[in-house]
Amino acid sequence: MMSHSWQFLLLGLLLLGVLWLVTSSVLQLVQPYCRHRVEALFEKLPIRIQRYLNGIARRHGGELEPLDFWMQTFLSLVAIAVCGVLPLPWWSKSLVAVLCLLYVVQQRGKLKLRLRTFERQWPASLDLLAMLLHAGLSFQASLQALTELESRAIPLLQLRWLYRQLQAGVSLDEALSEFAVRLPSPAVTSFNAAVLQARVTGGALADTLMAQASQGRIEQQLAAEKFAQEIGLKLLFPLVTCFFPVTFLLILGPIFIGFLTPEG
């Protein structure tokens, strides 16, 4: 009985592997055609719906283009539906569901890590931008100078994308709004407010950005100190549940054994 169970398990895993390979190959073949069709369909949607879908894709898709994000999401749902329709054992379908859940958790972890990396690198990028502004360049010219840097830092990549949007004719308000959607961080909100205020009032944007960079470093230092202070509390639970019982057992064990062992 046990051998038959293992045979069914291996057969199910083999079927899932073959299904995955066939699905991946088919998707690679039809992706260019599907992309063209989906892009044409996407352009027919109202502008408000397009902006809403783009916002969701920018928020959850990381560095993927909105169209690629929605295509991957749709094709993943199709693959899950196909697995649900096929006459596979229940544990095979459960395995597919668990793998999809792990993939979603992994993507959310990547997005959180990306946001933390951005917040850690953001003060240095603000210093670069403020230095260019102090040199007499305009805001858009400073962004252009940043795009020429060969760096894969997340803030510089996002500022590069901001500059491309401005070059494509997108208004500054809309470009900054999409910037805040892609990276929902208080630092980005403060940056957008400073840029818009400087455009309206004509104030010194460079000094404001340098102040924001200093404030960001102070917040990072305070967060590091808070984390260091919380380490003791986080270690208290494993000490109480794992280390202390073993220690008490080693110390008090012989005493209890001595009381329970009859003399003579």
C-alpha positions as CSV (number, residue, x, y, z in Angstrom):
1,M,0.0,0.0,0.0
2,M,2.8,2.3,0.9
3,S,4.7,1.6,-2.3
4,H,1.6,2.4,-4.4
5,S,1.3,5.7,-2.6
6,W,4.8,6.6,-3.5
7,Q,4.3,5.6,-7.1
8,F,1.2,7.8,-7.3
9,L,3.2,10.7,-5.7
10,L,6.1,10.4,-8.1
11,L,3.7,10.1,-11.1
12,G,1.9,13.2,-10.0
13,L,5.1,15.2,-9.6
14,L,6.2,14.0,-13.0
15,L,2.9,15.1,-14.6
16,L,3.2,18.5,-12.9
17,G,6.8,18.9,-14.2
18,V,5.7,18.0,-17.7
19,L,2.7,20.4,-17.5
20,W,5.0,23.2,-16.2
21,L,7.5,22.7,-19.1
22,V,4.8,22.6,-21.7
23,T,3.0,25.6,-20.3
24,S,6.3,27.6,-20.1
25,S,7.1,26.7,-23.7
26,V,3.6,27.7,-25.0
27,L,3.7,30.9,-23.1
28,Q,7.0,31.9,-24.6
29,L,5.7,31.2,-28.1
30,V,2.5,33.2,-27.7
31,Q,3.8,36.0,-25.5
32,P,4.6,38.4,-28.3
33,Y,1.3,37.9,-30.0
34,C,-0.6,38.2,-26.7
35,R,1.4,41.3,-25.7
36,H,0.4,43.0,-28.9
37,R,-3.3,42.1,-28.5
38,V,-3.4,43.0,-24.8
39,E,-1.6,46.3,-25.4
40,A,-4.3,47.2,-28.0
41,L,-7.0,46.2,-25.6
42,F,-5.4,48.1,-22.8
43,E,-5.3,51.3,-24.9
44,K,-9.1,51.1,-25.5
45,L,-9.8,51.3,-21.7
46,P,-10.8,54.7,-20.2
47,I,-7.9,56.8,-18.9
48,R,-9.0,56.5,-15.3
49,I,-9.0,52.7,-15.4
50,Q,-5.6,52.7,-17.2
51,R,-4.1,54.8,-14.4
52,Y,-5.7,52.6,-11.7
53,L,-4.3,49.4,-13.3
54,N,-0.9,51.1,-13.8
55,G,-0.9,52.1,-10.1
56,I,-1.5,48.6,-9.0
57,A,1.2,47.2,-11.3
58,R,3.7,49.9,-10.2
59,R,3.0,49.1,-6.5
60,H,3.2,45.3,-6.7
61,G,5.1,44.6,-9.9
62,G,8.5,46.0,-8.8
63,E,10.6,46.8,-11.9
64,L,8.2,45.1,-14.3
65,E,6.3,47.1,-16.9
66,P,2.5,47.3,-16.1
67,L,1.6,45.3,-19.2
68,D,4.1,42.5,-18.3
69,F,2.8,42.4,-14.7
70,W,-0.8,42.0,-15.8
71,M,0.1,39.4,-18.4
72,Q,2.0,37.4,-15.9
73,T,-0.9,37.6,-13.4
74,F,-3.4,36.5,-16.1
75,L,-1.3,33.6,-17.3
76,S,-0.7,32.5,-13.7
77,L,-4.4,32.4,-13.1
78,V,-4.9,30.5,-16.3
79,A,-2.3,27.9,-15.3
80,I,-4.0,27.5,-11.9
81,A,-7.4,27.1,-13.5
82,V,-6.0,24.4,-15.9
83,C,-4.5,22.5,-12.9
84,G,-7.8,22.7,-11.2
85,V,-9.7,21.3,-14.2
86,L,-7.3,18.4,-15.0
87,P,-8.1,15.1,-13.3
88,L,-5.1,15.3,-11.0
89,P,-5.0,13.9,-7.4
90,W,-6.1,16.2,-4.7
91,W,-2.6,16.4,-3.2
92,S,-1.2,17.6,-6.6
93,K,-3.7,20.4,-6.7
94,S,-2.9,21.3,-3.1
95,L,0.8,21.3,-4.0
96,V,0.1,23.7,-6.9
97,A,-1.9,26.0,-4.5
98,V,0.9,25.9,-1.9
99,L,3.5,26.7,-4.6
100,C,1.4,29.7,-5.8
101,L,1.0,30.9,-2.2
102,L,4.8,30.6,-1.6
103,Y,5.4,32.6,-4.8
104,V,3.0,35.4,-3.7
105,V,4.8,35.5,-0.3
106,Q,8.2,35.6,-2.0
107,Q,7.1,38.5,-4.2
108,R,5.8,40.5,-1.2
109,G,9.1,39.9,0.5
110,K,11.0,41.1,-2.5
111,L,8.9,44.3,-2.6
112,K,9.5,45.0,1.1
113,L,13.2,44.3,0.7
114,R,13.2,46.7,-2.3
115,L,11.5,49.4,-0.3
116,R,14.0,49.0,2.6
117,T,16.9,49.1,0.2
118,F,15.5,52.3,-1.4
119,E,15.1,54.0,1.9
120,R,18.7,53.1,2.9
121,Q,20.1,54.4,-0.4
122,W,17.8,57.5,-0.7
123,P,19.9,60.0,1.4
124,A,23.0,59.5,-0.8
125,S,20.9,60.1,-3.9
126,L,19.4,63.3,-2.5
127,D,23.0,64.5,-1.8
128,L,23.9,63.9,-5.4
129,L,20.8,65.7,-6.6
130,A,21.4,68.6,-4.2
131,M,25.0,68.9,-5.3
132,L,23.9,69.2,-9.0
133,L,21.4,71.8,-8.1
134,H,24.0,73.8,-6.1
135,A,26.2,73.7,-9.3
136,G,23.5,75.8,-11.1
137,L,21.6,73.1,-13.0
138,S,17.9,73.0,-13.2
139,F,15.9,70.2,-11.7
140,Q,15.3,68.4,-15.0
141,A,19.0,69.0,-16.0
142,S,20.1,67.5,-12.7
143,L,17.9,64.4,-13.4
144,Q,19.5,64.1,-16.8
145,A,23.0,64.2,-15.2
146,L,21.9,61.4,-12.8
147,T,20.7,59.3,-15.7
148,E,24.2,59.3,-17.1
149,L,25.6,57.6,-14.0
150,E,26.2,53.8,-14.4
151,S,24.6,52.7,-11.2
152,R,21.9,50.1,-10.4
153,A,20.9,51.8,-7.1
154,I,17.1,51.8,-6.8
155,P,16.8,55.5,-6.2
156,L,18.8,56.4,-9.2
157,L,16.8,54.0,-11.4
158,Q,13.6,55.6,-10.2
159,L,14.9,59.1,-10.8
160,R,16.0,57.9,-14.2
161,W,12.4,56.7,-14.9
162,L,11.1,60.0,-13.6
163,Y,13.3,61.9,-16.1
164,R,12.2,59.7,-19.0
165,Q,8.5,60.4,-18.1
166,L,9.2,64.2,-18.1
167,Q,11.0,63.8,-21.5
168,A,8.0,61.9,-22.9
169,G,5.7,64.9,-22.1
170,V,4.2,63.7,-18.8
171,S,3.5,66.6,-16.4
172,L,5.6,67.0,-13.3
173,D,2.6,66.5,-11.0
174,E,1.6,63.2,-12.7
175,A,5.2,61.9,-12.9
176,L,5.7,62.6,-9.2
177,S,2.4,60.9,-8.3
178,E,3.5,57.8,-10.2
179,F,6.8,58.0,-8.4
180,A,5.0,57.9,-5.1
181,V,2.8,55.0,-6.2
182,R,5.9,52.9,-7.3
183,L,7.6,53.5,-3.9
184,P,5.0,54.2,-1.1
185,S,7.5,55.7,1.3
186,P,7.3,58.9,3.5
187,A,10.7,59.9,2.0
188,V,9.2,60.0,-1.5
189,T,6.2,62.0,-0.2
190,S,8.4,64.6,1.3
191,F,10.5,64.8,-1.8
192,N,7.5,65.3,-4.0
193,A,6.2,68.0,-1.7
194,A,9.5,69.8,-1.7
195,V,9.8,69.7,-5.6
196,L,6.3,71.0,-6.1
197,Q,6.7,73.7,-3.5
198,A,10.0,74.9,-5.0
199,R,8.3,75.1,-8.4
200,V,5.5,77.2,-7.0
201,T,7.4,79.5,-4.6
202,G,10.8,79.4,-6.3
203,G,12.5,78.4,-3.1
204,A,15.9,76.8,-2.8
205,L,15.3,73.1,-3.5
206,A,18.9,72.1,-3.0
207,D,18.9,73.2,0.7
208,T,15.6,71.4,1.3
209,L,16.9,68.2,-0.3
210,M,20.1,68.3,1.8
211,A,18.0,68.7,4.9
212,Q,15.9,65.7,3.9
213,A,19.0,63.7,3.4
214,S,20.3,64.6,6.9
215,Q,16.9,63.8,8.4
216,G,16.9,60.4,6.6
217,R,20.3,59.5,8.0
218,I,19.2,60.4,11.5
219,E,16.0,58.3,11.1
220,Q,18.2,55.4,9.9
221,Q,20.5,55.7,12.9
222,L,17.5,55.9,15.3
223,A,16.0,52.8,13.7
224,A,19.3,50.9,14.0
225,E,19.5,51.9,17.7
226,K,15.9,50.8,18.3
227,F,16.6,47.5,16.6
228,A,19.7,47.0,18.8
229,Q,17.6,47.6,21.9
230,E,14.9,45.2,20.8
231,I,17.4,42.3,20.3
232,G,17.4,41.5,24.0
233,L,13.6,41.2,24.1
234,K,13.6,39.1,21.0
235,L,16.2,36.7,22.5
236,L,14.3,36.4,25.7
237,F,11.7,34.0,24.4
238,P,14.2,31.4,22.9
239,L,16.2,31.7,26.1
240,V,13.2,31.0,28.3
241,T,11.8,28.2,26.2
242,C,15.0,26.5,25.2
243,F,18.1,27.4,27.2
244,F,16.7,27.8,30.7
245,P,14.8,24.5,30.9
246,V,17.8,22.5,29.8
247,T,20.0,24.4,32.4
248,F,17.5,23.7,35.2
249,L,17.3,20.1,34.1
250,L,21.1,19.7,34.3
251,I,21.3,21.4,37.7
252,L,18.2,20.0,39.4
253,G,18.0,16.6,37.7
254,P,20.6,14.9,39.8
255,I,19.0,16.4,43.0
256,F,15.6,14.9,42.1
257,I,17.2,11.6,41.1
258,G,18.8,11.5,44.5
259,F,15.5,12.1,46.3
260,L,13.8,9.5,44.3
261,T,16.5,6.8,44.6
262,P,16.0,4.7,47.8
263,E,19.1,4.7,50.1
264,G,21.0,1.5,50.7
